[in-house]
Amino acid sequence: MKNITFKYGVDSITKQVEDGFTFGDLQESDSFQAALGFGDATKALVEGIEQDRGTVIPAGATVRLETAAKTKA
């Protein structure tokens, strides 16, 4: 288990998550979506750098979620 801080807009929470918890797990989590109020189209950043959904979130990280830009097909 590890502690991670998550931010979206002006809201912030610190949670304990499993060691293998990824950025994709965060973005797909109904409980995190409800707690912070974000939707499906988000990107996760650590120190301003966008993170791949399959990357494990490091212990003690502060993850900022931002609304992802919509693209036309």
C-alpha positions as CSV (number, residue, x, y, z in Angstrom):
1,M,0.0,0.0,0.0
2,K,1.1,3.5,-0.7
3,N,-0.2,7.1,-0.2
4,I,-0.9,9.3,-3.2
5,T,-2.4,12.7,-3.5
6,F,-4.9,13.3,-6.4
7,K,-5.9,16.8,-7.6
8,Y,-8.7,17.9,-10.0
9,G,-9.5,21.5,-10.2
10,V,-9.5,22.9,-6.7
11,D,-10.3,19.6,-5.1
12,S,-7.6,17.3,-3.6
13,I,-7.6,14.0,-1.8
14,T,-4.9,11.8,-0.4
15,K,-5.6,8.0,-0.6
16,Q,-3.9,4.8,0.2
17,V,-3.8,2.5,-2.9
18,E,-2.4,-0.9,-3.8
19,D,1.3,-1.0,-4.9
20,G,0.4,-1.9,-8.6
21,F,-2.2,0.9,-8.9
22,T,-1.8,2.6,-12.4
23,F,-2.8,5.9,-13.9
24,G,-5.4,4.0,-15.9
25,D,-6.8,2.5,-12.7
26,L,-7.2,6.0,-11.3
27,Q,-8.9,7.4,-14.4
28,E,-11.4,4.4,-14.6
29,S,-12.2,4.3,-10.9
30,D,-15.8,5.2,-10.1
31,S,-14.9,6.1,-6.5
32,F,-12.2,8.6,-7.5
33,Q,-14.5,10.0,-10.2
34,A,-17.2,10.6,-7.6
35,A,-14.9,12.0,-5.0
36,L,-13.2,14.5,-7.3
37,G,-16.0,15.0,-9.9
38,F,-14.1,14.3,-13.1
39,G,-15.5,12.5,-16.2
40,D,-14.1,10.0,-18.6
41,A,-12.0,12.3,-20.8
42,T,-9.0,13.1,-18.5
43,K,-5.3,13.0,-18.6
44,A,-3.0,12.4,-15.6
45,L,0.0,14.5,-15.0
46,V,2.9,14.3,-12.5
47,E,5.0,17.5,-12.3
48,G,3.4,18.7,-15.5
49,I,4.2,15.6,-17.5
50,E,1.4,13.6,-19.0
51,Q,1.6,9.9,-17.9
52,D,0.7,6.8,-19.8
53,R,-2.3,4.9,-18.5
54,G,-0.4,1.7,-18.0
55,T,2.3,3.3,-15.8
56,V,2.3,2.4,-12.1
57,I,1.8,5.5,-9.9
58,P,4.9,6.0,-7.7
59,A,4.5,6.2,-3.9
60,G,4.1,9.7,-2.6
61,A,3.3,11.2,-6.0
62,T,0.9,14.1,-6.5
63,V,-1.2,13.4,-9.6
64,R,-3.1,16.2,-11.2
65,L,-6.0,15.2,-13.4
66,E,-7.0,17.5,-16.2
67,T,-9.8,17.4,-18.8
68,A,-8.4,16.0,-22.0
69,A,-8.9,17.9,-25.3
70,K,-11.4,16.4,-27.6
71,T,-10.2,15.5,-31.0
72,K,-12.2,15.2,-34.3
73,A,-12.0,11.9,-36.1
